[in-house]
């Protein structure tokens, strides 16, 4: 009896695999975390060697450098053009305050020195902003820019760099922040007799 071909089982073709999704490229901050990673445990061990010998080993110096570089690549610092100065300040401050760390009070030297670098960055940012404010203010008052600060176009015309597009806004924000800081300092909490008189009145 001839076989009915229509009833024969059909060969199942393997399903085509979907192409793998392309991996998203790592951001510069994410790359920096891998490149400049410092193990807190290793950092603590190297720091103890320093307190025993009063000698900063090459490994400890490299760890401090990597902490500073890693923090400089964080999203809140990565776009500053003077990151090299920030990093230098952070490393210098760590060396200045090495002796201040007290292991009996804190068990996390990694966080301690990261915080030193963090505040060194903030001070550098404020310093650079102040210098930029002076430069912008002078530019605003004089009404001209140096030749090297002008951008020349192909058609022969020239214009200010994008950096100067918000010059008035930058000056206004800086002056407002400075005024607010002075006002906050002027408002002092009453102490002693002043507080007593205030409560009685």
C-alpha positions as CSV (number, residue, x, y, z in Angstrom):
1,X,0.0,0.0,0.0
2,X,1.5,3.3,-1.0
3,X,2.3,5.8,1.7
4,X,0.3,8.9,1.9
5,X,2.9,11.6,1.8
6,X,0.6,14.2,3.2
7,X,0.4,12.2,6.5
8,X,4.1,11.9,6.9
9,X,5.6,14.1,9.7
10,X,7.3,17.1,8.3
11,X,10.9,17.9,9.3
12,X,10.9,20.7,11.8
13,X,13.4,23.3,10.7
14,X,15.4,24.9,13.6
15,X,14.1,28.4,14.4
16,X,16.4,31.1,13.4
17,X,18.0,32.7,16.5
18,X,17.4,36.4,16.9
19,X,20.6,38.4,16.4
20,X,22.1,39.5,19.8
21,X,21.3,43.0,20.8
22,X,24.3,45.3,20.5
23,X,25.7,46.3,23.8
24,X,25.5,49.9,24.7
25,X,28.9,51.5,24.8
26,X,30.0,52.3,28.3
27,X,30.0,56.0,29.3
28,X,33.2,57.7,30.2
29,X,32.2,57.6,33.8
30,X,31.5,53.9,33.7
31,X,34.9,53.2,32.0
32,X,36.6,55.3,34.7
33,X,35.1,53.2,37.5
34,X,36.8,50.1,36.0
35,X,40.1,51.8,35.1
36,X,40.6,53.7,38.4
37,X,38.9,51.3,40.8
38,X,40.5,51.1,44.2
39,X,39.7,48.3,46.7
40,X,38.8,49.9,50.1
41,X,40.3,46.9,51.9
42,X,43.6,47.2,49.9
43,X,43.7,50.9,50.6
44,X,43.2,50.4,54.3
45,X,46.1,47.8,54.3
46,X,48.4,50.2,52.5
47,X,47.5,53.1,54.8
48,X,48.3,51.0,57.9
49,X,51.8,50.4,56.4
50,X,52.2,54.1,56.1
51,X,51.3,54.6,59.8
52,X,53.8,51.9,60.8
53,X,56.7,53.1,58.7
54,X,55.8,56.8,57.9
55,X,56.6,56.0,54.3
56,X,54.1,56.4,51.4
57,X,54.5,53.3,49.3
58,X,54.2,53.4,45.5
59,X,51.0,51.4,45.8
60,X,49.4,53.8,48.2
61,X,50.4,56.8,46.1
62,X,48.9,55.2,43.0
63,X,45.7,54.4,44.9
64,X,45.3,58.1,46.0
65,X,45.9,59.1,42.4
66,X,43.2,56.6,41.2
67,X,40.7,57.8,43.7
68,X,41.2,61.4,42.5
69,X,41.0,60.4,38.8
70,X,38.0,58.2,39.4
71,X,36.1,61.0,41.2
72,X,37.0,63.5,38.6
73,X,35.2,61.3,36.0
74,X,32.0,61.2,38.0
75,X,29.0,62.7,36.2
76,X,29.0,65.8,38.4
77,X,32.7,66.6,37.7
78,X,33.4,65.2,34.2
79,X,32.5,68.3,32.2
80,X,34.8,70.7,33.9
81,X,37.7,71.9,31.7
82,X,40.0,72.3,34.7
83,X,39.8,68.7,36.0
84,X,43.6,68.4,36.0
85,X,43.8,71.3,38.5
86,X,41.0,69.6,40.6
87,X,42.9,66.3,40.6
88,X,46.1,68.0,41.7
89,X,44.3,69.8,44.5
90,X,42.7,66.6,45.7
91,X,46.0,64.7,45.8
92,X,47.8,67.6,47.5
93,X,45.1,67.8,50.2
94,X,45.3,64.1,50.8
95,X,49.0,64.4,51.5
96,X,48.5,67.4,53.7
97,X,45.9,65.6,55.9
98,X,47.4,62.1,56.0
99,X,48.3,62.4,59.7
100,X,44.8,63.6,60.6
101,X,43.1,60.3,60.0
102,X,42.2,58.6,63.3
103,X,41.5,54.9,62.8
104,X,40.0,54.7,66.3
105,X,37.2,57.1,65.2
106,X,36.7,55.9,61.7
107,X,36.9,52.5,60.1
108,X,36.6,53.7,56.6
109,X,39.7,55.6,55.4
110,X,38.7,55.2,51.8
111,X,35.6,57.3,52.4
112,X,37.6,59.8,54.5
113,X,40.2,60.5,51.8
114,X,37.5,60.5,49.1
115,X,35.7,63.2,51.0
116,X,39.0,65.2,51.2
117,X,39.3,65.0,47.4
118,X,35.6,65.9,46.9
119,X,35.9,69.1,48.9
120,X,39.1,70.0,47.2
121,X,37.3,69.7,43.9
122,X,34.5,72.0,45.2
123,X,37.0,74.6,46.4
124,X,38.8,74.5,43.0
125,X,35.4,75.0,41.2
126,X,34.6,78.0,43.3
127,X,38.0,79.5,42.7
128,X,37.7,79.0,38.9
129,X,34.2,80.4,38.9
130,X,35.5,83.5,40.8
131,X,38.3,84.0,38.2
132,X,35.8,83.5,35.4
133,X,33.4,86.0,37.0
134,X,36.2,88.6,37.1
135,X,37.1,87.9,33.5
136,X,33.4,88.1,32.4
137,X,32.7,91.2,34.4
138,X,35.7,93.0,32.9
139,X,34.6,91.8,29.4
140,X,31.1,93.2,30.1
141,X,32.4,96.5,31.3
142,X,34.9,97.0,28.5
143,X,32.5,95.5,25.9
144,X,35.3,93.8,23.9
145,X,36.9,90.4,23.8
146,X,40.5,89.4,23.1
147,X,41.2,88.4,19.5
148,X,42.0,84.8,20.5
149,X,38.6,84.5,22.1
150,X,36.8,85.2,18.9
151,X,35.6,82.4,16.6
152,X,36.1,83.1,12.9
153,X,33.7,81.6,10.3
154,X,34.4,80.5,6.7
155,X,32.5,83.5,5.3
156,X,34.9,85.9,7.1
157,X,32.6,86.9,9.9
158,X,33.5,86.3,13.5
159,X,31.5,85.8,16.7
160,X,32.0,85.0,20.4
161,X,32.6,81.4,21.4
162,X,29.6,79.6,22.8
163,X,31.1,80.0,26.2
164,X,30.2,83.6,26.1
165,X,26.6,83.2,25.0
166,X,25.4,83.1,28.6
167,X,27.8,85.7,30.0
168,X,25.1,87.9,31.5
169,X,23.4,84.9,33.0
170,X,26.6,83.6,34.5
171,X,27.4,87.1,36.0
172,X,23.9,87.4,37.4
173,X,23.9,83.9,39.0
174,X,27.3,84.4,40.5
175,X,26.4,87.8,42.0
176,X,23.1,86.4,43.3
177,X,24.9,83.5,45.0
178,X,27.5,85.8,46.5
179,X,24.8,88.1,47.9
180,X,22.8,85.2,49.3
181,X,26.0,83.9,51.0
182,X,26.7,87.3,52.6
183,X,23.1,87.5,53.8
184,X,23.3,84.1,55.4
185,X,26.4,85.1,57.3
186,X,24.8,88.3,58.4
187,X,21.8,86.4,60.0
188,X,23.4,84.9,63.0
189,X,21.6,82.8,65.7
190,X,21.3,84.7,69.0
191,X,23.6,83.5,71.7
192,X,23.8,83.9,75.4
193,X,22.2,87.2,76.7
194,X,20.9,88.0,73.2
195,X,19.0,84.7,73.1
196,X,17.6,85.3,76.6
197,X,16.4,88.8,75.8
198,X,14.8,87.6,72.6
199,X,12.9,84.9,74.5
200,X,11.7,87.4,77.1
201,X,10.5,90.0,74.6
